[in-house]
Amino acid sequence: MRNILIVAGGIVAVAVIAAGVYFGTIPSNPAPTPVAATTADTRALLGALPTDHVLGDSKAPVTIIEYASLTCPHCAAFDVLTLPELKKKWIDTGKVKLVYRDFPLDQNAAKAAQIAECAGNDRYFAVLDLMFRSQAQWAAAADPVAEVGKTVRIAGMNDGDVKACLANDKIADAVVADFRGGESIGVNSTPTLFINGELYRGSRTIEDLDGVLGNLVK
């Protein structure tokens, strides 16, 4: 059992993770076989939930659920290299919606995820993009949280906002809930995608996704 400790001027214990949940470095498998995940008790997690952040038309016929860690280089590559094309070809055209959920692999990713949550719905995906694009700088810094704080200033979040966010147990619990939910449907690495309920581990190129989505969108 592991506590997630959020540092913001002091150390505040914000959540206790159930046995088996851990924020360590978990390698990605780049070439998985898709696996159906359709058990009754987890089916709800394979669609958009009321608490989810959704990019695109909520009525789009295809749902991609992305589980990612803000300190995961493969996730950053997906954000920078694949998501812009995915958005242009499939999301902006109303064919696909993307649901983003947190699966932090370490404490710094958990803290960054909290800060992104506090950015608000209108700025959420823009803040995620800022964090992924600057990941190499802040994730390797001596004080990653302070560096994340600098990054989100461009999105209008000041030091006080960041400190208040990291002290907010409700936000921390939401990040933990994403992690636990992901584990319950088979997520054990990042990025992991579910495309209309089918599980795909590892980073995907736009060509990979075009092949899958082309079969789903007629």
C-alpha positions as CSV (number, residue, x, y, z in Angstrom):
1,M,0.0,0.0,0.0
2,R,1.4,3.4,-0.9
3,N,0.5,6.9,0.0
4,I,0.6,9.6,-2.6
5,L,2.3,12.6,-1.0
6,I,1.6,16.0,-2.5
7,V,4.2,18.7,-1.7
8,A,3.1,22.3,-1.7
9,G,4.9,24.3,0.9
10,G,4.7,21.3,3.2
11,I,3.8,17.6,2.8
12,V,0.1,16.7,2.8
13,A,-1.0,13.1,2.7
14,V,-3.8,13.1,0.1
15,A,-4.6,9.5,-0.6
16,V,-3.8,5.9,0.3
17,I,-3.7,3.6,-2.7
18,A,-5.2,0.1,-2.4
19,A,-2.9,-3.0,-2.3
20,G,-1.2,-3.6,-5.6
21,V,-1.4,0.0,-6.8
22,Y,2.0,1.6,-7.3
23,F,3.5,4.6,-9.0
24,G,6.8,3.2,-10.3
25,T,8.3,3.1,-13.7
26,I,6.3,0.6,-15.8
27,P,7.6,-0.1,-19.3
28,S,5.3,0.2,-22.4
29,N,4.8,-2.7,-24.8
30,P,5.0,-1.1,-28.3
31,A,3.3,-3.9,-30.2
32,P,0.3,-5.5,-28.4
33,T,-2.5,-7.6,-29.5
34,P,-5.8,-5.9,-28.8
35,V,-7.8,-7.5,-26.0
36,A,-11.5,-7.1,-25.4
37,A,-12.5,-5.8,-22.0
38,T,-16.2,-6.2,-21.6
39,T,-17.0,-7.7,-18.2
40,A,-20.1,-6.3,-16.6
41,D,-18.5,-4.7,-13.6
42,T,-16.0,-2.7,-15.8
43,R,-18.1,-1.9,-18.8
44,A,-19.0,1.6,-17.6
45,L,-15.3,2.5,-17.6
46,L,-15.1,1.8,-21.4
47,G,-17.3,4.7,-22.2
48,A,-17.3,8.4,-21.3
49,L,-18.2,9.1,-17.6
50,P,-19.8,12.3,-16.3
51,T,-16.5,13.2,-14.6
52,D,-14.3,12.6,-17.7
53,H,-12.5,15.2,-19.8
54,V,-13.6,14.8,-23.3
55,L,-12.1,16.2,-26.5
56,G,-14.5,16.3,-29.4
57,D,-18.2,15.8,-29.9
58,S,-19.7,13.9,-27.0
59,K,-22.0,12.2,-29.6
60,A,-19.2,10.9,-31.8
61,P,-19.7,7.2,-32.7
62,V,-16.2,6.1,-31.7
63,T,-14.7,6.6,-28.3
64,I,-10.9,6.5,-27.6
65,I,-10.0,6.4,-24.0
66,E,-6.4,7.3,-23.3
67,Y,-4.7,6.4,-20.0
68,A,-1.5,8.3,-19.7
69,S,1.2,9.5,-17.3
70,L,2.5,13.1,-17.5
71,T,6.0,11.8,-16.9
72,C,5.8,9.1,-19.6
73,P,8.0,9.9,-22.7
74,H,5.8,7.7,-24.9
75,C,2.7,9.6,-23.8
76,A,4.5,12.9,-24.6
77,A,5.3,11.6,-28.0
78,F,1.7,10.6,-28.6
79,D,0.6,14.1,-27.6
80,V,3.1,15.9,-29.8
81,L,3.3,13.6,-32.8
82,T,0.0,11.7,-33.1
83,L,-2.7,13.7,-31.4
84,P,-2.6,16.7,-33.7
85,E,-3.3,14.5,-36.7
86,L,-5.8,12.4,-34.8
87,K,-7.6,15.6,-33.9
88,K,-7.6,17.0,-37.4
89,K,-8.7,13.8,-39.2
90,W,-11.0,12.2,-36.7
91,I,-11.9,14.3,-33.7
92,D,-12.7,17.7,-35.4
93,T,-14.7,15.9,-38.0
94,G,-17.1,14.6,-35.4
95,K,-16.2,10.9,-35.9
96,V,-14.2,10.3,-32.8
97,K,-14.1,11.6,-29.2
98,L,-11.0,11.3,-27.0
99,V,-11.4,10.7,-23.2
100,Y,-8.2,11.4,-21.2
101,R,-7.7,9.7,-17.9
102,D,-4.7,9.9,-15.5
103,F,-2.5,6.8,-14.8
104,P,0.4,8.4,-13.0
105,L,3.5,6.3,-12.9
106,D,5.2,8.3,-10.1
107,Q,4.5,11.0,-7.6
108,N,5.5,13.8,-9.9
109,A,3.1,12.7,-12.5
110,A,0.3,12.5,-9.8
111,K,1.1,16.1,-8.8
112,A,1.1,17.3,-12.3
113,A,-2.2,15.6,-13.0
114,Q,-3.7,17.4,-10.0
115,I,-2.5,20.7,-11.3
116,A,-4.0,20.0,-14.8
117,E,-7.3,19.1,-13.1
118,C,-7.4,22.5,-11.5
119,A,-6.9,24.3,-14.8
120,G,-10.7,23.9,-15.5
121,N,-12.5,22.2,-18.3
122,D,-11.9,24.9,-20.9
123,R,-8.1,24.9,-20.4
124,Y,-7.6,21.2,-19.5
125,F,-6.4,19.8,-22.8
126,A,-4.3,22.9,-23.5
127,V,-2.6,22.5,-20.1
128,L,-1.9,18.8,-20.7
129,D,-0.3,19.8,-24.0
130,L,1.9,22.4,-22.3
131,M,3.0,19.8,-19.7
132,F,3.7,17.1,-22.3
133,R,5.6,19.5,-24.6
134,S,7.8,20.7,-21.7
135,Q,8.1,17.3,-20.0
136,A,11.8,16.9,-20.6
137,Q,12.5,20.1,-18.7
138,W,10.2,19.9,-15.7
139,A,10.2,16.1,-15.1
140,A,14.0,16.1,-14.8
141,A,14.3,19.2,-12.7
142,A,15.4,19.3,-9.1
143,D,11.9,20.5,-8.1
144,P,9.5,19.2,-10.8
145,V,6.4,20.7,-9.1
146,A,8.0,24.2,-9.1
147,E,8.8,23.8,-12.8
148,V,5.3,22.6,-13.6
149,G,4.1,25.7,-11.8
150,K,6.2,27.9,-14.1
151,T,4.8,26.0,-17.1
152,V,1.2,26.6,-16.2
153,R,1.6,30.3,-15.7
154,I,1.0,30.8,-19.4
155,A,-2.4,29.2,-18.8
156,G,-3.2,31.8,-16.1
157,M,-2.4,29.7,-13.0
158,N,-0.3,31.4,-10.4
159,D,1.7,30.0,-7.5
160,G,-1.3,30.4,-5.2
161,D,-3.5,28.5,-7.5
162,V,-1.0,25.6,-7.7
163,K,-0.5,25.5,-4.0
164,A,-4.2,25.4,-3.3
165,C,-4.7,22.7,-6.0
166,L,-2.1,20.4,-4.5
167,A,-3.7,20.8,-1.1
168,N,-7.1,19.8,-2.4
169,D,-7.9,16.2,-1.4
170,K,-10.9,16.0,-3.7
171,I,-8.7,16.6,-6.8
172,A,-6.1,14.1,-5.5
173,D,-8.8,11.5,-5.0
174,A,-10.0,12.1,-8.6
175,V,-6.5,11.3,-9.9
176,V,-6.4,8.2,-7.7
177,A,-9.8,7.1,-9.0
178,D,-8.6,7.3,-12.6
179,F,-5.6,5.1,-11.7
180,R,-7.7,2.5,-9.8
181,G,-10.3,2.4,-12.6
182,G,-7.6,1.9,-15.2
183,E,-6.1,-1.0,-13.2
184,S,-9.5,-2.6,-13.0
185,I,-9.8,-2.8,-16.8
186,G,-6.3,-4.0,-17.4
187,V,-4.1,-0.9,-17.7
188,N,-0.6,-1.6,-16.5
189,S,1.5,0.7,-18.7
190,T,1.2,4.0,-20.5
191,P,0.0,5.0,-22.9
192,T,-2.9,2.6,-23.1
193,L,-5.8,3.2,-25.4
194,F,-9.3,1.7,-25.4
195,I,-11.0,2.2,-28.8
196,N,-14.7,1.3,-28.6
197,G,-13.8,-1.1,-25.8
198,E,-10.7,-2.8,-27.4
199,L,-7.5,-2.5,-25.4
200,Y,-4.3,-1.3,-27.2
201,R,-1.1,-0.9,-25.2
202,G,1.8,1.3,-26.2
203,S,2.1,4.4,-28.3
204,R,0.3,4.5,-31.6
205,T,1.2,6.3,-34.8
206,I,-1.5,8.1,-36.8
207,E,-1.1,5.4,-39.4
208,D,-1.9,2.7,-36.8
209,L,-5.0,4.6,-35.7
210,D,-6.2,5.4,-39.2
211,G,-6.3,1.6,-39.8
212,V,-8.3,0.9,-36.7
213,L,-10.7,3.9,-37.0
214,G,-11.2,3.4,-40.7
215,N,-12.8,0.0,-39.9
216,L,-15.1,1.5,-37.2
217,V,-16.2,4.6,-39.0
218,K,-18.1,3.8,-42.2
